[in-house]
Amino acid sequence: MNDAAIKNIMAEPIQRNKVEFWAATTIYVFALFSLSIDYSPNEFYFKNANVVFRYYEHFFWPQLLRFTIIYLAFLLLNFKVVPRLIGKEAIWLNVVLILAAFVAVGTVAGIADTYYKGYLLARFDTVQEMWNYTFQGSFQNTLRLLLVFGFYTFIKYFGLYLLSNAVAIQSKYRMVTQDAITAFMVWLVSVFILLVFDLGEEITAVWTIVSLSAILLYFFSFHSLIPRSLATKRPLLSYELRVLLVLVLAYLPAALLLLPMLHDEDAAFGISFFNALFQLVVTAPVTWVLYQRQLKGKEEVFVLQKELGHSAANLDFLRSQINPHFLFNALNTLYGTALQEKSERTAQGIQMLGDMMRFMLHENHQQKILLAREIEYMRNYIDLQLLRTSASPEIVIETNIEEVLDQKYVAPMLLIPFVENAFKHGISLKQKSWIRVSLHCEQNKLYFDVYNSTHKKAENDPEKNKSGVGLKNVKQRLELLYPGKYELIIRETPEEYFVHLTLEL
């Protein structure tokens, strides 16, 4: 494994550390809970040696001390020392810490064994001989645990290497996914800690075979058994029958794997039968439910993607309606100005129109733009309209538009439809007319008001019964882009038209 691979493995250890920590802590708590049961496996040896047995002195406190020192040593080595050694940090200091942990565990375990194995005192002539024997055995067991930990560390980091290359591996072996490798690593951690705490052969054997079988059955069902069963008329029944066949075929191999651990043929076959029953009754149904939920989730994602595509298409369509609408109004304004005066005003109007067209071509198709750019476009539009109306003293245009210096963003062409609507319906060259536009921001909220006069249209006006697409489109866009984040109030009388928009940016 090269240095680059090691760096990739060590880059994101947080989630892995959580899994290992809680696995170790759970089994440690389970070990402590086992001490609360008023039963001691070493009581038998005390009675045979005719030595008085005291539960707390000869079992509870020694085992509590042993479990605690092993748990703390595991946390130190696994989460501090080994990662630093792999990263080539403070090598000698961490080697010293390993030796210190070895001595600490051996010494504490030896002290605990002088009480836990107090029945041995009857076999030796002196207490010193008994202590020498006990401490020698405790350090041998500690060395064995250290070797087991080294093997565990190798397997763990090899698994992490596989995780970092999971995509390439899965391209060749479809069932070897990142989740499968992670599950196997969690299983390995749990089995290792059970061996370290020495909770008993039967407990370790049951957990080892049942948990490993559940992991294998889960992934085999997900990638093979369930997909094949779905093609049948009765998929659930077909799936259960397939699982039953797999468990029947696995019964004998599982029992043979348990024999070296238990050295008891009846116990091995009994646990293998329990394992098959557990997988059929628990693992198989749970896997089926999880698979169905995954299918449902994929269907929901597909529907959401479809609706999102529809919404995006709808937005594009609305924009395509809005852009020509404003462009044609601007061209009409320039046409009227050109009839009145073919000089600076026309040139000024053309320049404003150029800025507006540039805005529509380059920024209007973005999802969001700076609010300052939207305001600049609105100012250009109002100034362009003033070229047409400034010559009439009966027309009053008032604006109170606040400069926005902060980096606030808004959907483009969202405010202009209200201003355009005010000029379209609020201005008459024959009657007194007025428009008031105000805009200001407070924190992340935009407050926008447009207030204009209205006039009764002539009977022969082709626009009399047409409301246009501008306001309709902006309402749809607000609902699509800012659901639950805006308030739009529109009030209309025969003489006035008022629009208030509050928008959360």
C-alpha positions in Angstrom: 0.0 0.0 0.0 1.7 3.3 -1.1 1.8 6.6 0.8 -0.9 8.2 -1.4 -3.3 5.3 -0.5 -2.5 5.7 3.2 -3.2 9.4 3.1 -6.6 8.7 1.4 -7.5 6.2 4.1 -6.5 8.5 6.9 -8.3 11.6 5.4 -11.8 11.1 6.8 -11.6 8.9 9.9 -14.4 10.5 11.9 -17.3 8.3 10.8 -15.2 5.1 11.1 -14.0 6.1 14.6 -17.6 6.6 15.7 -18.5 3.1 14.6 -15.5 1.5 16.3 -15.9 3.6 19.5 -19.6 2.7 19.9 -19.0 -1.0 19.1 -16.3 -1.2 21.7 -18.3 0.8 24.3 -21.4 -1.3 23.7 -19.6 -4.6 24.2 -17.8 -3.1 27.3 -21.2 -2.2 28.8 -22.5 -5.6 27.9 -19.5 -7.2 29.7 -20.2 -5.0 32.8 -23.8 -6.1 32.6 -22.8 -9.7 32.6 -21.1 -9.1 35.9 -24.4 -8.2 37.6 -25.6 -11.7 37.1 -24.9 -13.6 40.3 -23.0 -16.4 38.6 -19.2 -17.0 38.5 -17.6 -19.6 36.2 -14.6 -19.8 38.6 -16.6 -20.7 41.7 -16.3 -24.3 40.8 -12.5 -24.2 41.0 -12.6 -22.6 44.5 -14.9 -25.3 45.8 -12.7 -28.1 44.4 -9.7 -26.5 46.1 -11.6 -26.2 49.4 -11.0 -22.4 49.3 -13.7 -20.0 50.5 -15.2 -18.2 47.5 -16.4 -14.6 47.8 -18.3 -13.3 44.8 -17.1 -9.7 44.8 -13.5 -10.3 45.9 -12.9 -13.3 43.6 -15.0 -12.5 40.6 -16.8 -9.1 40.3 -13.9 -6.6 41.1 -11.2 -8.6 39.3 -13.2 -8.9 36.1 -14.3 -5.2 36.3 -10.7 -4.2 36.6 -9.7 -6.4 33.7 -12.4 -5.3 31.4 -11.8 -1.6 32.1 -8.0 -1.7 31.5 -8.5 -3.6 28.3 -11.2 -1.2 27.1 -9.0 1.9 27.9 -5.9 0.3 26.2 -7.9 -0.4 23.1 -9.2 3.2 22.9 -5.6 4.5 23.3 -4.0 2.2 20.8 -6.7 2.2 18.2 -7.6 5.9 18.1 -4.3 7.6 19.0 -1.2 5.4 18.7 -1.9 3.3 15.5 -3.1 6.3 13.4 0.0 8.2 14.3 2.3 5.3 13.5 0.7 4.8 10.1 1.0 8.5 9.5 4.7 8.3 10.6 4.2 10.8 13.4 6.3 10.6 16.6 7.2 7.0 16.0 9.4 6.4 19.0 6.9 8.0 21.4 4.1 5.8 20.1 6.3 2.7 20.4 6.9 3.6 24.0 3.1 4.0 24.5 2.5 0.5 23.0 5.0 -0.9 25.5 3.5 1.1 28.3 0.0 -0.2 27.4 1.3 -3.7 27.3 2.9 -3.4 30.8 -0.2 -1.7 32.2 -2.6 -4.4 30.9 -0.3 -7.2 32.0 0.2 -5.8 35.4 -3.4 -4.9 36.1 -4.6 -8.3 34.7 -2.0 -10.1 36.9 -3.2 -8.3 40.0 -6.8 -9.2 39.1 -5.8 -12.8 38.5 -4.3 -13.1 42.0 -7.8 -12.7 43.3 -9.7 -14.3 40.3 -7.5 -17.4 40.5 -7.1 -17.4 44.3 -7.8 -21.1 44.3 -4.3 -21.7 42.8 -2.7 -20.8 46.2 -3.4 -24.4 47.4 -1.2 -25.7 44.6 2.0 -23.8 45.5 4.2 -23.8 48.6 4.5 -20.0 48.8 2.4 -17.0 47.8 5.4 -15.7 45.7 5.3 -18.8 43.6 1.6 -18.4 43.0 2.1 -14.7 42.0 5.0 -15.6 39.6 2.8 -18.1 37.9 -0.2 -15.8 37.7 1.7 -12.8 36.4 3.5 -14.9 33.8 0.2 -16.1 32.5 -1.3 -12.6 32.5 1.6 -11.2 30.4 1.3 -14.2 28.0 -2.4 -13.5 27.6 -1.6 -9.7 27.1 0.9 -10.6 24.4 -1.7 -12.8 22.7 -4.2 -9.9 22.8 -1.6 -7.5 21.4 -1.0 -9.9 18.5 -4.7 -10.2 17.9 -5.0 -6.4 17.9 -2.2 -6.2 15.4 -4.0 -8.7 13.1 -7.2 -6.7 13.6 -5.4 -3.5 12.7 -4.1 -5.0 9.5 -7.5 -6.3 8.4 -9.1 -3.0 9.3 -6.8 -0.9 7.2 -6.9 -3.4 4.4 -10.7 -3.0 4.5 -10.3 0.8 4.4 -8.1 0.4 1.4 -10.8 -1.6 -0.3 -13.3 1.1 0.6 -11.2 3.8 -1.0 -11.2 1.6 -4.2 -14.8 0.4 -3.9 -15.9 1.9 -7.2 -13.2 0.0 -9.2 -13.8 -3.2 -7.3 -17.6 -3.0 -7.7 -17.2 -2.6 -11.5 -15.8 -6.1 -11.4 -17.7 -7.6 -8.5 -21.2 -6.1 -8.3 -22.0 -7.3 -4.8 -18.8 -5.9 -3.3 -20.2 -2.5 -2.5 -19.0 0.2 -0.1 -21.8 -0.7 2.2 -20.9 -4.4 2.1 -17.2 -3.6 3.0 -18.3 -1.3 5.8 -20.7 -3.9 7.3 -17.9 -6.5 7.2 -15.6 -4.2 9.0 -18.2 -3.5 11.7 -18.6 -7.3 12.1 -14.9 -7.7 12.4 -14.7 -5.1 15.1 -17.4 -6.7 17.1 -15.9 -10.2 16.9 -12.5 -8.9 17.8 -13.8 -7.1 20.9 -15.8 -10.2 22.0 -12.5 -12.2 21.8 -10.6 -9.5 23.7 -13.1 -9.4 26.6 -13.4 -13.2 26.6 -17.1 -13.3 27.3 -17.4 -17.0 26.6 -17.1 -19.3 23.7 -20.8 -19.8 23.1 -21.7 -16.1 23.2 -18.8 -15.3 20.8 -19.8 -18.2 18.5 -23.5 -17.2 18.3 -22.7 -13.6 17.6 -20.0 -14.4 15.0 -22.1 -16.8 12.9 -25.5 -15.0 13.2 -24.2 -11.5 12.4 -22.0 -12.7 9.5 -24.8 -14.8 8.1 -27.2 -11.8 8.4 -24.8 -9.5 6.5 -24.2 -12.1 3.7 -27.9 -12.9 3.3 -28.8 -9.2 3.3 -26.5 -8.3 0.4 -27.1 -11.5 -1.5 -30.9 -10.9 -1.3 -30.6 -7.3 -2.3 -28.5 -8.1 -5.4 -29.8 -11.5 -6.4 -32.6 -13.2 -4.6 -35.2 -10.3 -4.5 -34.6 -9.0 -8.0 -35.1 -12.5 -9.4 -38.2 -13.1 -7.2 -39.9 -9.9 -8.4 -40.2 -11.4 -11.9 -42.5 -14.2 -10.5 -46.2 -14.2 -9.9 -45.9 -14.4 -6.1 -42.6 -12.5 -5.4 -42.7 -12.7 -1.6 -43.3 -16.4 -1.5 -40.7 -17.0 -4.2 -38.2 -15.0 -2.2 -38.9 -16.8 1.1 -38.4 -20.2 -0.7 -35.1 -19.1 -2.2 -33.9 -17.9 1.2 -35.0 -21.3 2.7 -33.0 -23.1 0.1 -29.9 -21.0 0.8 -30.2 -21.6 4.5 -30.6 -25.4 4.1 -27.5 -25.5 1.9 -25.6 -23.3 4.5 -26.6 -25.3 7.5 -23.8 -27.9 7.4 -21.0 -25.5 6.4 -22.0 -23.1 9.3 -21.9 -26.0 11.8 -18.5 -27.1 10.5 -17.2 -23.5 11.0 -18.4 -23.5 14.6 -16.8 -26.8 15.6 -13.2 -25.4 16.0 -14.6 -22.6 18.1 -16.8 -24.7 20.4 -15.2 -28.2 20.3 -18.7 -29.5 20.9 -20.6 -31.1 18.0 -24.1 -30.8 19.6 -23.5 -27.1 20.4 -22.2 -26.4 16.9 -25.2 -28.0 15.1 -27.6 -26.4 17.6 -26.3 -22.9 17.0 -26.3 -23.5 13.3 -30.0 -24.5 13.4 -30.7 -21.4 15.5 -28.9 -19.2 13.0 -30.9 -20.6 10.1 -34.2 -20.0 12.0 -33.1 -16.4 12.9 -32.2 -15.6 9.3 -35.5 -17.0 8.0 -37.7 -15.3 10.5 -35.9 -12.0 11.1 -33.3 -11.1 8.5 -35.2 -12.2 5.4 -38.4 -10.2 6.1 -36.4 -7.1 7.2 -34.4 -7.2 4.0 -37.6 -7.5 1.9 -39.1 -4.4 3.7 -35.9 -2.4 3.2 -35.7 -3.4 -0.5 -39.4 -2.3 -1.0 -38.6 1.0 0.7 -35.6 1.6 -1.6 -37.8 0.9 -4.6 -40.4 3.4 -3.4 -37.6 5.9 -2.8 -36.3 5.5 -6.3 -39.8 6.0 -7.7 -40.2 9.2 -5.6 -36.9 10.5 -6.9 -37.9 9.8 -10.5 -41.2 11.7 -10.0 -39.4 14.6 -8.4 -36.9 14.7 -11.2 -39.7 14.7 -13.7 -41.6 17.5 -11.9 -38.4 19.5 -11.6 -37.8 19.1 -15.3 -41.4 20.3 -16.0 -41.0 23.3 -13.7 -37.7 24.2 -15.4 -39.4 24.0 -18.8 -42.3 26.1 -17.5 -39.9 28.8 -16.2 -38.1 28.9 -19.6 -41.5 29.3 -21.3 -42.5 32.1 -19.0 -39.2 33.9 -19.6 -39.7 33.5 -23.3 -43.0 35.2 -22.9 -41.7 38.0 -20.8 -38.7 39.1 -22.8 -40.5 40.0 -26.1 -43.2 41.7 -24.0 -40.8 44.2 -22.6 -38.8 44.6 -25.8 -41.9 45.5 -27.8 -43.0 48.1 -25.3 -39.5 49.6 -25.4 -39.6 49.7 -29.2 -43.0 51.4 -29.1 -41.6 54.1 -26.7 -38.7 54.8 -29.0 -41.0 55.0 -32.0 -43.1 57.6 -30.2 -40.0 59.6 -29.2 -38.6 59.5 -32.7 -41.8 61.0 -34.0 -41.4 63.9 -31.6 -37.7 64.6 -31.8 -34.9 63.1 -33.8 -32.0 64.1 -31.7 -30.4 63.6 -28.3 -33.4 62.1 -26.7 -33.6 59.4 -29.3 -29.9 58.6 -28.9 -30.3 58.4 -25.2 -33.3 56.1 -25.5 -31.4 53.8 -27.9 -28.5 53.6 -25.4 -30.9 52.7 -22.6 -32.5 50.1 -24.8 -29.1 48.7 -25.6 -28.4 48.3 -21.9 -31.7 46.6 -21.3 -31.2 44.2 -24.2 -27.7 43.4 -23.0 -29.2 42.6 -19.6 -31.8 40.3 -21.1 -29.3 38.4 -23.2 -26.6 37.9 -20.6 -28.2 37.9 -17.2 -31.9 37.1 -17.7 -31.2 33.4 -18.2 -29.4 33.0 -14.9 -31.1 31.5 -11.9 -30.3 34.5 -9.7 -28.5 37.9 -10.2 -27.4 40.7 -8.0 -30.4 42.8 -6.8 -28.4 45.9 -7.7 -28.4 44.7 -11.4 -32.2 44.2 -11.3 -32.6 47.7 -9.8 -30.3 49.1 -12.5 -32.5 47.5 -15.2 -35.6 48.9 -13.6 -34.1 52.4 -13.5 -33.2 52.2 -17.2 -36.8 51.2 -18.0 -38.3 54.1 -15.9 -35.9 56.6 -17.5 -36.8 55.3 -20.9 -40.5 55.8 -20.2 -39.7 59.3 -18.9 -38.5 60.3 -22.4 -42.1 59.8 -23.5 -43.8 61.4 -20.5 -41.6 64.2 -19.3 -43.0 66.6 -21.8 -46.5 66.4 -20.3 -47.0 68.4 -17.0 -50.1 66.2 -16.2 -47.9 63.1 -15.7 -46.0 62.7 -12.4 -43.5 59.9 -11.9 -42.0 59.6 -8.4 -39.4 57.0 -7.5 -37.9 56.2 -4.1 -35.6 53.3 -5.0 -32.9 52.5 -2.4 -29.4 51.7 -3.4 -28.5 48.2 -2.5 -24.8 47.8 -1.7 -24.9 44.3 -0.1 -24.4 41.1 -2.1 -28.2 40.3 -2.2 -29.5 38.1 -5.0 -32.9 37.9 -6.7 -34.5 36.1 -9.7 -34.1 38.3 -12.8 -37.0 40.1 -14.3 -39.1 39.7 -11.2 -39.9 43.4 -10.4 -40.2 44.9 -13.8 -43.6 43.4 -14.7 -45.2 45.5 -11.9 -43.6 48.7 -13.2 -44.3 47.9 -16.8 -48.0 47.3 -15.9 -48.1 50.7 -14.1 -46.9 52.5 -17.2 -49.1 50.5 -19.5 -52.4 51.1 -17.5 -51.5 54.2 -15.4 -50.4 56.7 -18.0 -52.7 58.8 -20.2 -51.5 61.7 -22.3 -54.9 63.3 -22.1 -55.7 62.9 -18.3 -53.8 63.6 -15.1 -51.7 60.5 -14.3 -49.2 59.5 -11.7 -46.9 56.6 -10.7 -45.1 56.1 -7.5 -42.4 53.3 -7.2 -40.6 52.6 -3.9 -38.1 49.9 -3.0 -36.0 49.3 0.1 -34.4 46.4 2.0 -34.2 45.4 5.6 -31.8 42.6 6.4 -32.9 39.8 4.0 -36.3 41.2 3.1 -37.2 43.2 0.1 -40.2 45.7 0.2 -41.4 46.8 -3.1 -44.5 49.1 -3.8 -46.0 50.3 -7.1 -48.9 52.8 -6.9 -50.4 54.2 -10.1 -53.5 55.9 -11.4 -55.9 54.0 -13.7 -58.1 55.3 -16.6 -61.1 54.0 -18.3 -60.2 52.7 -21.7 -62.1 53.7 -24.8 -64.6 51.3 -26.2 -62.5 50.9 -29.4 -59.3 50.2 -27.5 -58.0 46.8 -28.5 -56.3 46.4 -25.1 -59.5 47.1 -23.1 -60.3 43.5 -22.1 -56.7 42.2 -22.1 -54.8 42.0 -18.9 -51.6 40.8 -20.6 -49.2 38.0 -19.5 -46.8 40.1 -17.4 -48.5 39.9 -14.0 -49.8 36.4 -14.5 -46.3 35.2 -15.3 -44.7 36.9 -12.3 -47.2 35.3 -10.0 -46.3 31.9 -11.3 -42.6 32.6 -11.1 -43.0 33.7 -7.5 -44.8 30.5 -6.6 -42.2 28.4 -8.3 -39.0 30.2 -7.1 -40.1 31.6 -3.7 -42.7 29.2 -2.3 -43.7 30.4 1.2 -41.2 33.2 1.1 -43.2 36.1 -0.4 -46.3 38.1 0.2 -48.1 39.8 -2.8 -50.9 42.2 -2.2 -52.8 43.7 -5.2 -55.6 46.2 -4.7 -57.5 47.9 -7.5 -60.2 50.6 -7.7 -61.7 52.4 -10.7 -59.1 55.2 -10.1 -56.1 53.5 -8.5 -54.0 50.4 -8.7 -51.7 49.3 -5.8 -49.1 46.5 -5.6 -47.1 45.5 -2.6 -44.5 42.8 -2.6 -42.5 41.5 0.4 -39.8 39.0 -0.7 -37.4 37.0 1.5 -34.2 37.0 -0.4 
